[in-house]
Amino acid sequence: MKLKRIKSFVLDDKNFLGLLGMMLVLLIVISIIRPAKFYTSNNLVSMLSQFPQYGIMSLGVMIAMIAGGIDLSVVGLANLATISAALILQAMIPESASSLQAAGAIILAIAAALLIGLVGGMMNGLLVSMLNVPAILATLGTFQAYTGICLVLTGGNIISRLPSQFGDAMGVKVLGVIPLPIVIFAVCVLAMWILLSKSAFGKKVYMIGTNRRAATYSGLNVKGVITAAYMVSGVLAAIGGLVMMGRMNSAKADYGSSYTMQCILIVVLGGVDPAGGSGKLKGVVTAILILQVISSGLNMFSQINNFYKQLVWGVVLLSVMVIKYLAATGRPSRQIR
């Protein structure tokens, strides 16, 4: 019975099967070109510490896209949440702070960041659902607004020298091996799996993304569900921002500027339909790992400038969209050849 479930989990989803094949090819190619650099404990640990921040944000983009929209504000909202948290930490944790005082300040800063993510996501949802502003325009506008608030709060400067207690907390390794960001990422994935696959809310999100008009006629509270979906995305953006702040030990208005493109690429590559209504979490998680492998592989070539990554992500996104379009039109593969 378990073998049948595993077989169904892998083989019944062609997109997921293709992602696994892509991952296998990447690992084989890297093992041939740079085996001594890639398959080292230091590199693997470094990879594990890098992808949770944009991986968590990608989960937020995923739920917005399944609902028939998109969230381009995740990075701006993440930075707003982390800058607010950083200012609270600096104000409430002096050098002479006790452990109890530091713990209280950290909890307050995290709560403030999550609240900002929730409210920011709600603003996105209200613009899309209540005012019927196209999601791409609404979230692009709020991205600029959130980034503008960040610039006002910081004057365009970096907030550094955060209290060491926060960095120490984010640097904890669970069971002495697993970095805390990985645990946070795993918890977010589990929560999203329950939300999308095991709850009535998840079924409503898929239904609305498939056919919003039919969902409205069926009696669903479409505006409420869409707003809630963007609120989930906002909270995930804040969590991703906190992970990013813990890794950087600082906060700034333009941190993670490349993550918007990466998040969209991950979600589309993972099998989520840009038009909404379909997409599975396992595909998105696999796509996150694939992008991290590609990123780490590119980092091993000193002659490849980091700025070229934007070009790579853009080309990959366009390629995926073209392939999906050709597959959707039912054009036989022999014609493509």
Secondary structure, DSSP 8 states (H G I E B T S, - for coil): -HHHHHHHHHHT-HHHHHHHHHHHHHHHHHHHHSHHHHSSHHHHHHHHHHHHHHHHHHHHHHHHHHTT-----HHHHHHHHHHHHHHHHHHH--TT--HHHHHHHHHHHHHHHHHHHHHHHHHHHHHHHTS---HHHHHHHHHHHHHHHHHHHHTT--B----HHHHHHHT-EETTTEEHHHHHHHHHHHHHHHHHHSSHHHHHHHHHHH-HHHHHHTT--HHHHHHHHHHHHHHHHHHHHHHHHHHHTSB-TTTTTTHHHHHHHHHHHTT--TTSS---HHHHHHHHHHHHHHHHHHHT-TTS-TTHHHHHHHHHHHHHHHHHHHHHTT--HHHH-
